[in-house]
Each structure stands twice: as C-alpha cells, then as structure tokens.
Amino acid sequence: MFMKKSKGYRTGTRNLLKKHIRERGLPPLSRILRTYEPGEKVSIIIDPSIHKGQPHKRFHGKVGTVLEKRGKAYIVSVKLGNSNKTLISRPEHLRPI
C-alpha cells in the first residue's frame, strides 16, 4: 500500500506559477514601489519570484478593489462567486487597471 499524495497549499501550481523565459528574475522596482489609493481597481497577477505576500492561487487573474493599506501590503476585496472575499496582498502581485 502506498500513502496518499499530499494536497498541500501550493500543489498543482506547476504552470500557473511559472514565468516566461524572458521574464525571469525579479520584477522592476516600479511595480514594487507603486502606491494604490482606496477604491482603485487592481488586477491580481501572482509573481512566482516573490513568495511573500502572495494571495491564494484561486485569486490569480481576478479583479478587485483596494480597501486600505496595511503595512507594506494592501487589503483587496474580490468578488468570488456570490460572496466578497478580502485578501491581503503585496503590491508585487497587483497591477493597476
């Protein structure tokens, strides 16, 4: 008998969290230093080269609204199905719309 395969938090992200060959490495500083105002719409694009402040992979590609800033991160409200979810994400994983 074999043990059942683990279904951890980051399994199944082989292709989602992978950069194109020419985009590898750290992101530009302008993406990290960008400030967002409350009420601004942002798109959540996970950057696999930075692990801190990553939202869950189910939010990748979604559009949310910035609620407030908390430390270096932002609190973003995202509509997922019939409910609104709030998530904490760093600016490296957010892009303005």
N, C-alpha and C positions, 0 to 999 in steps of 0.2 A: 504493500500500500504506500502511496505517496501522499505527502502533505499537500493540502490545498494551497493554491497560489495566493499570495497576499494581494489584497486590493487596497493599497495604501492611497494616500492623498494625491500623489503625483504619478500614479501608474497610467499608462495609456497616453502619454504626452510626447511620444517619440517624434511625431511630425508637427504637432501643434507648437511645441516649444523648441523650434529649430529655425535658425536664421539661414537666409540665402548665403551662399559662399562669399559674395562681395559685401555683405552687410555685417560680417562677423566682427567681434570685438565690442568695445564699449560704445555707448551712444554718444552723440555730440553733446557738449555742455549746454547748448541752448535748450535741449529737451529737459535736462535736469533742473536748470535754473528758471524755467518758465513758471510764472505765477498765474493762478486761476482765481477768478472772483466768484463769490457765491452766486448761484443762478446760471453760471456759464455751462453750456453743453460740452461734454467731452466724450470721446470715443475711447474705449478700454482696449488697448492693444498690449498684450503681455510681452515684455522684453526678456527673453530667456537668459541673457548675460548678467542680469541683476536679479538676485533671488530675494533680496529684502523688499518688503512692501508689495509683494506680488499678490494680486487678487486670485481667487479660485479660477480654474480653467474654464468653468461654465460661463464666466462673465466675459471671456475673450471675444471681441468684436461687437460687444453691446454698446449702446449709447446711454449715458447717464447725465445727471445734473449735479454739479458741485454744491454741497450744502455748506461746508465750512472747512477751515484748515485746522489740523491738529498736529502740532509739532512740524515735522518735515513732510507729513502726509496730508492727504485730503480725504474728506468723507464724501462719498459719491452715492447718490440714490439712483438705483437702476430698476426699471420695471421688468419683472421676470414672471411671465405667465399673468396671473391675475393679481399678484402682490408686488409691493415695492420692497426691494432689498436695499439695505445700506451697507456699504463696504468701505474699508479703509485701504487706500492705495497710494503709493508714492508717485510723484509726477513722471517718473521714467516710464510708467505703464499707462500714461494718459496722453491723449493727443487732442488738441482743440478742433472744433468743428466750425 
